[in-house]
Amino acid sequence: MSMPNIPNINATISITLEDSVNLLLASVAFEELGLSHIINAEAEKIQYALGTLRGQNPPTTPPTIDELLGINESVSQTLRNVIKNQMLLHFKLKDTLSISTSTTTTTGTP
């Protein structure tokens, strides 16, 4: 077997600190948007189970209490995971903002 031929690639990326802070802030925003979609999907799951989702035909047989409790547990677990992600995103946002403010306040002459 021959050795792979790897081309010589210059992997230098040139972005400013401001660009990197803006990219980090955008990543937080996109993650928050994704979490909001998850929350909305969980709300629609409950509405579907209850037969109150707009445009849904009423269920032929209503869900049992055990089925509703199972759905509730599933939604509860998902929302707990969303909250955990929210906490991490909050830390990421605070750290990113501290980078932005610490670099702008320390640029003066000593």
C-alpha positions, 0 to 999 in steps of 0.5 A, a space after each residue: 500500500 502506498 503512502 498518501 500524498 498530502 499537499 502542502 496547505 498553508 493553514 494560516 487564518 488571519 482574523 482579528 480579535 473583534 472578528 473572533 468575538 463576533 463569531 463567538 457571539 453569533 455561535 451563542 445566538 445560533 445555539 440559542 435559536 436551536 434550543 428555542 426550536 427544541 422547546 417549541 417542538 416539545 410544546 407541540 408534542 404536548 399539544 399533539 398528545 392532548 389533541 389541541 395542536 392547530 390543524 390536527 384532527 382529534 384523536 380517535 381515542 384519547 391518551 391514557 394517563 400512563 401515556 400522558 405521564 410518559 410524554 410528560 416525563 419525556 418533555 421534562 427530561 428534554 427541558 432539563 437538558 435544554 436548561 443545562 445547555 442554557 447554563 453553558 451558553 450563559 457562561 460562554 456568553 459571559 466569557 466572550 463579553 469579558 474578552 471583549 471588555 477586557 481587551 478594550 479597557 487595557 489598550 491604553 498606555 501604562 
